[in-house]
Amino acid sequence: MAHLPEREAVGTLLRHVLELLDGDVAKVYAELDLADYRPRYSPVVRALLAQGPLPIRDLARAVGVTHSAASQTVAQMNRAGLVDLTPGADARQRLVGLTSKAHELLPVITAEWSATTAAMRTLDSELSMPLVDLLTELTTALTRRPFRERIADAGLPTPPPPQLQDRDDLV
């Protein structure tokens, strides 16, 4: 078994789990000759298939990421020839749509999605609860009460406000 981070290093452990999952999915893509396709593209492709071309802001909301993260992913997908950007309703808006290359890859990508979903079910059967349920529960709890509040409530003193300079010091 691989060496795990210390139990209190939860963020490190979460990143490690994500690396294990995404790393193996990326290996599958490479084996399927989809070397330019990344695991982070799948939610974008699924959203665009379901809703059609979307402004980046709406795409970010549909995928559940920040505007910045969606914009970065779209830029990578554009370089890979998977999405096109077209002008939207106003000069600031760009619509993201799937290219013909993305549509040609859909049978392979869809087969991978199905296999990954089935693999996740087998992994879930080895866990005390399905991973998606735990992550949903965690997200709900942190949305209800942010971790920063929890840290403060655990006794970390808040820093004092910055000191105002004495007016005599300004002369």
N, C-alpha and C positions, 0 to 999 in steps of 0.2 A: 504494500500500500504506500502511496506517495506520502511524503511528510506534509502534515497539515499545519496551518498557522496556529498559534496559541488560541485557546478557546475564547479569550476576550477580544481577539482581533477579528471581530465580526465582519467589518468592511473588507478586510483582506480575504476572509473566507468566502464572502459573497462574490468578490471578483474572481477568486479561484474557481468556484463552481461555474460561473459564467464562461470563463476561459475553457474549462473542460467541455461544457456543452457546445459553445460556439466553435471551439477548435475542432471538435469532431464533425460538426455539421460542415465546416469549411473544408475538411478533408473529403467529405462526401461530394461536395461541389467540385473539387479538383478531380476526383475519380470520375465524375460525370462530364468532365471537360467543360466545366463552368468556372474556370479559374478567376474570371472577372466578377463573379457573383459573390456577394457577402451575406451572411445571415441577417444583418441589419436591413437588407433590401426587402426581405419577404413581407414585413408588415406594410411597407410602402406599396409594393406590387399588389397585395391583397386589397388595400384601401382603394387604389386606383381602379382595380378590376370591379370592385363593388360600386364605386361612386363616380367613376369617370374622371376626367381631368379636374384637378383641384388647385386652388391657390395654395402656396406653401403653408400659410397660416392654418388653413382648414385641414391640410394634410397632416400637419403636426398634431392638431387636435384629434384627428381620426386615429392616428398611430399612438398617441399618448406620450409625445415627447415635446421638448421645447422647440420653439421656432428655429433657434440656432442649430439644434441637432438635426432637425428635418432639413434645413437648408444645406448643411454639410453632407448629409446622406444623398440628397438630390444632386448636389454637385458631383459627387463620386459616381452616382448612377448615370448622370449625363455624360461624364467622361468615358464611361463604359458603354455608352450607346444604348442604354436601357430606357431612358426618359428623354423627352423633349421639353423645352421651356418655351412657352408662347406668351405674348402680351395678354394681360387680363383686362378687366373692365376699366382700369386706369393705368397710368404710366408706372405706378409703383408696384402693381400686382403682376405676378407671373404665374401662369397656369402650368402645372406639371401633368404630363400625359405619358403613357407607355408608348414606346416606339414599336415598329414592326419587328425589330430584333427581339424585344422583350416578349412579344406575342408568339414568336417562333419558338422561344425557349419554354413557354408555358407548359407543354406536356411533360417535360423533364422536371421542371420546377414543381409542378403539381404532384407528380409521383414522389418527389423528395418530401414535400409537405406531408403527404399521406403516410409515408414510411416514418418520418420524424414524429408525427402524432402517435402512431402505433408504438414506436420505441418509447415515447414519453409515458404512455400508459403502462408499459412493462416496468419502467423505472418507478412510476408511482406505486405499483404493486409491492415494491420493496421498501417503501417509505411508510412512516406512521400516518401520514396524510398526503394527499396529492400536492405536489409542489406548487401548482397554480393556486390551490386553496390557501396554502400558507402565505404565499407572496401577496395574494389579494387581501388576506387578513392583516398582514404587516402594513401594506400600503394604506388600508383603511385606518388603522391605528395611528400611523404617522401623519395622516392627513387630519385626523381628528385632533391630535396633540403632537405637534412637531418635536423632533428629537432634541432640538435646542432647548425647548422648554423643559424637557425631561432632564437634560444635563443640569440646567439651573436648579431644578427642584431637588436634584441629588446633592446639592450643597456647593456647587462651584460658585464662588462669589462673582458678582457682576463687576466689571471694571468701573471705577469712579468716572463721573463725567469729566471732560477736559477742563482744566483750570483756566479761568478767565485771567488774563493778564491784568495786573494792577495798572491803572491809568498813568501813574507816575513813571512806570517802566517804558511807556510809549514815547516819552519826551526825549 
